[in-house]
Amino acid sequence: MTAIEHHASSIDTVTRPGAGDALLLRAEGLALARADALIIEDLDLQLHKGESLHVRGPNGAGKSTLLEALAGLHTPAAGSVERLTQEPAGYLGHLNGLLPDLSTGENLQLFARCGLSADTRTMERLELHAFIDKPIRSLSQGQARRVALALACRPDQALWLLDEPFAGLDQATVDGLADLFTAHLQQGGGLVFSSHDRSLPGARVLQLRPAVDQHQPSEQSAAAERSEADHRV
């Protein structure tokens, strides 16, 4: 596993040599901002078939914003994102995007009518049958997350972009989800995911760091300025 640290105002490349014809995702010179503040700058990355990329970093480092940009849901301040797949990416954000007053089954039926049918084997792996008739609002955090994952992780989508997919899940479900991810990669899919405390065997790591205001002096430089001022008095 290779750890690659990302600093604001630096250029990073997260790539694998060769296999250009197996490329699923490419970002070049990517800069991302939130509320007019730059949080990621000059980021290059590539993802090939069968690869997974684990995006790590503290809150505010830009993990969610990066995944949104890779999914086409956030406009970059600079640079480009290219998804080299025929179908849209499977995307899951922090929110599950489910209708709380409908049951699990009714949510699945509604999404199916919109052309987003959950895979039967994925539903079985995540054991949705255990609460198929229960309204979403009555489910635990982990159960609701399992419904959202079943909708996001569809085998007809080669590229999966998942923000904290393991959040709220018990260990048995985490293990089952890891098996699902492994099978997807073995079939030529690609995965980019964020997680504070979980990873996958063989996943490359992109470590994001929060951007620092370049105009704000560091604690060390501020102390030096105070010392210099003391000597001038």
Secondary structure, DSSP 4 states (H G I P E B T S, - for coil): --EEEE-TT--EEE--SS-GGGEEEEEEEEEEEETTEEEEEEEEEEEETT-EEEEE--TTSSHHHHHHHHTTSS--SEEEEEE--SSPPEEE-SS----TTSBHHHHHHHHHHTT-PPPHHHHHHTTGGGGTTSBGGGS-HHHHHHHHHHHH--TT-SEEEEESTTTT--HHHHHHHHHHHHHHHHTT-EEEEE-SS---TT-EEEEE-----TTSPPHHHHHHHHHHHHHH-
